[in-house]
Amino acid sequence: MLVSESTKILLAESEIPSHWYNVQADLDPPIDPALHPGTLQPAGPDDFAPLFPMSLIGQEVSRERYVEIPDEVLDIYRLWRPTPLYRAHRLERALDTPARIFYKYEGVSPAGSHKPNTAVAQAFYNKQDGTRRITTETGAGQWGSALAFACNQMGMECKVYMVSASYWQKPYRKSMIEAWGASVVPSPSVDTNAGRSIREQDPESPGSLGIAISEAVEDAATRDDTKYSLGSVLNHVLMHQTVVGQEAKRQMESADAFPDVIVGCVGGGSNFAGITFPFVPDKLAGRDVRFIAAEPQACPTLTRGRFAYDFGDTAGTTPLLKMHTLGHTFVPNPIHAGGLRYHGMAPLISQMVDLGLIEARAFHQRSVFAAAVQFARTEGIVPAPEPAHAIKATIDEALACKESGEAKTILFHLCGHGHFDMSAYESYFSDAMVDYAYPEEEVSRAMESVPAV
């Protein structure tokens, strides 16, 4: 059967959003403040100054509804923005569902994911502040490669601490980071006190995002010319991603559609926030739209973590954030494919889950990859393992529509392609991939590290 309706809904470059949307302006009550780890008092700008430029610290606490995107950032955005919105006609037919399925595709960016939306912004503000060098962590490599690209655009140095398990599993992400002029080392490394300490305790440590953050933060805090950059979790990071949802909203309008369900995967929260936050005012105004956050059973931060104050890193050097957490000592099992391995969730998303505005679901990785393969064989795009979780949740919703006969409109965020993740697909095709749920006893043990605040 031929497709008669449009498959791609495109926008002109002139329609790139001119402002980021700040959900903090509409969230009531506001999220709890970050706390200084020593005094347990609300952290002030001076507490963040060793790591971030003041412009980003201001965005972190701002409750201004819209923040103007600098012209220099927009100029780089034009390399790939606006990104396409697709109608998944072929997937709909394969599922025999009355649901209409749309997906916003960020895999067209230079780094192949949504991450450059904030990487470019953060590099710009650091450059303005006189920063010469930026350090960061990366798990599956999407964020590290995005920041390497952004720093290259701004003429800055970049050092990436990459979770060791991913460093060895994904050599092409490492090469991509180096192609843009950044340096990358496996974490835990021998370059920092935090890394050396972990290696002494466990020479075979697979690493974790918490460990890599500790290393990147230590590196930045001990050099006057260096700042630290984070690819998810923090308020300003999530705000930068709202260009995604704002574009999707315009594209859905041009298709004469509004989503009944919006789905995104969650690790730290950046891509989920990007697609959902611009629709939050509609939900708060009474519009019937559901937000579904899909995460792995191997790192069930929202579905099994505690909503509490915790450190953002393993060494316990960062301010305390009120968030859903598995405990900052959490180390993900290396058999878990892809990213979404962080122990904590963005405070903004955590609060919205606590308020009942967001639904959270956890999936085993074999069912996630089965959904990814079905998507690739119908829509043609091989998805990264992370958004494959959103595809699994979307397919479940579409099949529920088939059972009920409801013709719901579903929008999900395909936040990146899987071209650097074929070893994970090979594991799935060879039946070497196994399902893994984070054991309850390990959850309890890691939660013992959460401070009593």
C-alpha positions in Angstrom: 0.0 0.0 0.0 1.4 3.4 -0.9 1.7 6.2 1.7 -0.5 9.1 0.7 0.2 11.4 3.7 3.5 13.2 4.3 6.4 11.2 5.8 8.7 14.0 6.7 7.5 17.3 8.2 10.3 19.9 7.7 10.9 23.5 8.9 12.9 26.2 7.3 16.1 27.5 9.0 14.3 30.7 9.8 12.0 28.6 12.0 14.7 27.5 14.5 13.4 28.6 17.9 14.9 31.9 18.9 14.6 31.2 22.7 15.0 28.2 25.0 12.0 27.4 27.2 12.6 27.3 30.9 10.1 24.9 32.6 11.1 26.3 36.0 8.9 29.3 35.3 5.8 27.1 35.3 6.6 24.4 37.8 4.9 24.8 41.2 6.2 24.1 43.7 9.8 24.9 42.5 12.4 22.2 42.9 14.4 22.1 46.1 17.8 23.9 45.9 21.1 22.3 45.5 22.9 22.0 48.9 26.6 22.6 49.8 28.0 19.2 50.7 29.8 20.5 53.8 27.2 22.9 55.3 24.0 21.3 53.9 22.9 24.9 53.2 21.6 26.0 49.8 24.5 26.3 47.5 25.2 29.8 46.2 26.8 31.0 42.9 30.3 31.0 44.5 29.9 27.2 45.2 29.4 26.5 41.5 31.9 29.1 40.2 35.0 26.8 40.2 33.1 24.5 37.7 30.8 26.7 35.6 30.8 30.2 34.1 28.4 32.7 35.8 26.1 32.9 32.8 25.3 29.2 33.1 25.0 29.4 36.9 22.4 32.1 36.3 20.5 29.9 33.9 20.6 27.1 36.4 18.5 29.0 38.9 16.5 31.3 36.6 12.7 31.2 36.6 12.5 33.4 33.5 10.2 31.6 31.0 12.2 32.2 27.9 16.0 32.7 27.5 17.2 34.1 24.2 19.5 31.9 22.2 22.7 33.8 21.2 23.3 34.5 17.5 26.6 32.6 17.6 24.8 29.5 18.9 22.1 29.8 16.3 24.7 30.1 13.6 26.1 26.7 14.5 22.6 25.2 15.1 22.0 25.9 11.4 24.4 23.1 10.5 21.7 20.6 11.4 18.6 22.4 12.8 15.7 22.3 12.3 15.6 18.5 12.5 12.9 16.4 10.7 9.7 15.1 12.2 8.7 11.8 10.7 5.3 10.1 10.5 6.0 6.3 11.1 3.5 5.1 8.5 5.4 1.8 7.9 5.7 1.0 11.6 2.0 1.8 12.1 1.1 -0.7 9.3 3.4 -3.4 10.7 1.7 -3.1 14.1 -1.8 -2.9 12.5 -2.6 -0.1 15.0 -5.1 2.8 14.6 -2.5 5.0 16.5 -0.7 7.7 14.6 3.0 7.6 15.4 5.4 10.5 14.9 9.1 10.7 15.9 11.5 13.6 16.1 14.9 12.6 14.7 18.1 14.2 16.2 20.5 11.7 14.5 21.1 14.3 11.7 23.4 16.4 14.0 27.2 16.2 13.4 27.6 14.0 16.5 24.5 11.9 15.6 22.5 12.7 18.6 20.6 15.5 20.4 23.6 16.3 22.6 25.1 19.2 20.5 22.1 21.3 21.4 23.5 22.0 24.8 27.2 21.3 24.0 27.4 24.2 21.6 25.6 26.5 24.1 27.8 25.5 27.0 31.0 25.9 24.9 29.8 29.3 23.8 29.2 30.6 27.3 32.5 29.2 28.6 34.3 30.9 25.7 32.7 34.2 26.6 33.8 33.7 30.2 37.5 33.3 29.1 37.6 29.5 29.6 40.4 27.9 27.6 39.7 24.2 28.3 36.7 22.1 29.3 36.6 18.7 31.0 33.7 16.3 31.0 32.6 12.7 31.4 30.8 10.4 28.9 29.2 7.0 29.1 28.2 5.6 25.7 30.1 8.4 24.0 27.3 10.6 22.6 28.0 13.5 25.0 31.8 13.3 24.8 31.7 13.5 21.0 29.1 16.3 21.1 31.3 18.4 23.4 34.4 17.6 21.4 32.5 19.0 18.3 31.4 22.1 20.2 34.8 22.9 21.6 36.3 22.5 18.2 33.8 25.0 16.8 34.8 27.4 19.6 38.5 26.9 19.4 38.8 25.4 22.9 40.6 22.3 24.3 38.5 19.4 25.6 39.3 16.4 27.7 36.8 13.5 28.0 36.8 10.9 30.8 34.9 8.0 29.2 33.4 5.1 31.2 35.9 2.3 30.8 33.4 -0.3 29.7 32.2 1.9 26.9 35.7 3.1 26.0 36.7 -0.5 25.1 33.3 -1.5 23.7 33.0 1.6 21.4 36.3 2.4 19.8 34.7 4.4 17.0 33.2 6.9 19.5 36.7 7.4 20.9 38.0 8.0 17.4 35.1 10.5 16.7 36.1 12.4 19.8 39.7 12.5 18.7 38.7 13.5 15.2 37.4 16.8 16.6 40.6 17.4 18.5 39.7 16.4 22.0 41.6 13.9 24.2 39.8 10.9 25.8 40.9 8.5 28.4 39.2 5.4 30.0 37.7 6.1 33.5 38.8 5.3 36.1 42.1 6.7 34.9 45.5 7.3 36.3 45.2 11.1 35.6 43.3 12.0 38.8 43.3 11.2 42.5 39.7 10.0 42.2 40.6 7.6 39.4 43.7 6.3 41.0 41.8 5.6 44.2 39.1 3.6 42.4 41.7 1.6 40.5 43.5 0.7 43.7 40.3 -0.6 45.2 39.2 -2.4 42.0 41.9 -2.7 39.2 39.2 -4.2 36.9 36.6 -1.5 37.5 34.3 -1.1 34.5 33.8 2.5 35.6 30.6 4.5 35.9 29.3 8.0 35.1 29.6 8.9 38.8 33.3 7.9 38.7 34.0 9.8 35.5 32.2 12.9 36.8 34.5 12.8 39.9 37.5 12.7 37.6 36.3 15.5 35.3 35.3 17.7 38.3 38.6 17.2 40.0 40.5 18.0 36.8 38.5 21.3 36.3 38.6 22.4 40.0 42.4 22.1 40.1 43.1 24.3 37.0 42.5 28.0 36.6 42.0 27.7 32.8 39.5 24.9 32.9 35.7 24.5 33.6 33.5 21.4 33.7 30.6 20.7 31.5 27.7 18.2 32.1 25.6 16.7 29.3 22.4 16.0 31.3 20.7 16.3 34.7 21.2 20.1 35.4 18.5 22.6 34.8 20.4 24.7 32.2 21.3 21.5 30.2 17.6 20.4 30.0 16.6 24.0 29.0 19.0 24.0 26.0 17.3 20.8 24.7 13.9 22.4 24.4 14.6 23.5 20.9 13.7 19.9 20.1 10.2 20.0 21.5 9.5 23.5 20.3 10.3 22.5 16.7 8.2 19.3 17.1 5.3 21.3 18.3 5.3 23.5 15.2 5.7 20.4 13.0 2.8 18.6 14.7 0.7 21.7 14.1 1.5 21.7 10.4 0.4 18.0 10.3 -2.8 19.0 12.1 -2.0 16.8 15.1 -1.4 17.1 18.8 0.1 14.2 20.8 -1.9 12.3 23.3 1.3 10.5 24.4 4.9 11.7 24.4 7.6 9.2 25.0 11.3 9.6 25.6 14.1 7.5 27.1 15.7 8.6 30.4 19.2 8.3 31.7 20.0 11.7 33.2 17.0 13.4 31.5 18.2 15.7 28.7 16.5 14.2 25.7 13.3 13.4 27.6 13.1 17.0 28.8 13.9 18.3 25.3 10.8 16.6 23.7 8.4 17.0 26.6 9.0 20.3 28.4 7.6 22.6 25.7 4.3 20.6 26.1 4.2 21.0 29.9 2.3 24.3 29.8 -0.4 22.5 27.7 -0.7 19.7 30.3 -0.8 22.2 33.2 -3.6 24.1 31.3 -5.7 20.9 31.3 -4.7 19.4 27.9 -4.9 15.6 28.1 -1.3 14.6 27.2 0.7 11.8 28.9 4.5 11.9 29.3 6.2 8.4 29.5 9.8 8.1 30.6 11.4 4.8 29.5 14.5 3.5 31.3 16.4 0.2 31.5 15.8 -2.5 34.2 19.6 -2.5 34.6 19.5 1.1 35.8 16.0 1.7 37.2 16.5 5.2 38.6 12.9 6.4 38.4 11.1 3.1 39.0 13.2 1.9 41.9 15.4 4.7 43.1 14.6 7.0 46.0 13.7 10.7 45.7 16.3 12.2 48.0 19.3 14.4 48.2 22.4 12.8 46.8 25.8 13.5 45.3 26.1 13.8 41.5 29.5 11.9 41.6 30.9 8.8 43.2 33.6 10.6 45.2 31.0 12.9 46.8 32.5 16.2 45.7 29.6 17.8 44.0 26.7 19.8 45.6 23.8 17.6 46.7 20.8 17.5 44.4 17.3 16.4 45.2 16.6 13.7 42.7 15.6 10.1 42.1 18.8 8.2 42.8 20.1 4.6 43.1 22.9 5.9 45.3 26.1 7.6 44.1 28.2 4.5 44.6 26.1 2.7 42.0 28.2 1.0 39.3 26.2 -0.4 36.3 26.7 -3.9 35.1 28.9 -3.8 31.9 26.6 -6.3 30.2 24.0 -3.6 29.8 24.2 -2.2 26.3 24.1 1.5 25.5 23.9 4.4 27.8 21.2 5.4 30.4 23.5 4.3 33.1 23.6 7.3 35.5 22.7 6.7 39.2 20.6 9.9 39.4 17.8 11.7 37.5 17.5 15.4 36.7 15.9 17.2 39.6 13.3 18.8 37.4 12.2 15.4 36.0 12.3 13.8 39.4 10.0 16.4 40.8 7.6 16.0 37.9 7.5 12.3 38.5 6.8 12.9 42.2 4.0 15.2 41.3 2.4 12.6 39.0 3.1 14.6 35.8 5.4 11.9 34.3 4.9 8.1 34.1 8.0 5.9 34.4 8.5 2.5 32.9 11.5 0.1 32.9 12.3 -2.4 30.2 14.7 -5.4 29.8 17.3 -4.9 27.1 16.3 -7.9 24.9 12.8 -6.5 24.4 14.3 -3.1 23.8 16.5 -4.4 21.0 13.6 -6.4 19.5 11.7 -3.1 19.3 14.8 -1.4 17.7 15.1 -4.1 15.1 11.4 -3.9 14.2 11.8 -0.1 13.9 14.9 -0.4 11.7 13.2 -3.0 9.4 10.1 -0.8 8.9 11.4 2.8 9.1 14.9 2.2 7.9 16.8 4.0 10.7 19.0 1.9 13.0 18.4 3.6 16.4 20.8 4.0 19.2 20.2 1.7 22.2 19.0 4.6 24.3 16.0 5.8 22.2 15.3 2.1 21.5 13.8 2.2 25.0 11.4 4.9 23.9 10.6 2.8 20.8 9.7 -0.1 23.0 7.3 2.0 25.1 5.8 3.5 21.9 5.1 0.1 20.4 3.5 -1.0 23.6 1.2 2.1 23.5 0.4 1.5 19.9 -0.5 -2.1 20.5 -2.7 -1.0 23.4 -4.5 1.2 20.9 -5.0 -1.8 18.7 -6.6 -3.6 21.6 -8.9 -0.7 22.6 -9.5 0.6 19.1 -8.4 4.1 20.1 -6.7 6.2 17.4 -4.2 8.0 19.7 -1.4 10.2 18.5 2.0 9.2 19.8 5.1 11.3 19.6 8.5 9.9 20.6 12.1 11.2 20.5 14.5 9.3 18.4 17.4 11.1 19.9 20.2 9.5 18.0 21.3 6.8 15.5 23.0 3.5 16.3 25.8 3.6 13.8 28.4 3.3 16.6 26.4 0.7 18.5 26.6 -2.3 16.2 28.5 -4.4 18.7 25.4 -4.2 20.9 23.2 -5.3 17.9 25.7 -8.1 17.2 25.3 -9.3 20.8 21.5 -9.3 20.3 21.6 -11.1 16.9 24.0 -13.8 18.3 21.8 -14.4 21.3 24.7 -13.4 23.6 22.7 -10.5 25.0 21.0 -11.3 28.3 18.4 -9.5 30.3 19.6 -8.0 33.6 17.6 -6.4 36.3 19.6 -4.5 39.0 19.3 -6.8 42.1 17.3 -5.5 45.0 20.2 -6.2 47.4 22.5 -4.0 45.3 19.9 -1.2 45.3 19.8 -1.4 49.1 23.6 -1.4 49.4 24.0 1.6 47.1 21.3 3.5 48.8 23.2 3.2 52.1 25.6 5.8 50.6 22.8 8.4 50.2 23.4 11.2 52.8 20.8 11.6 55.5 19.5 15.0 54.7 
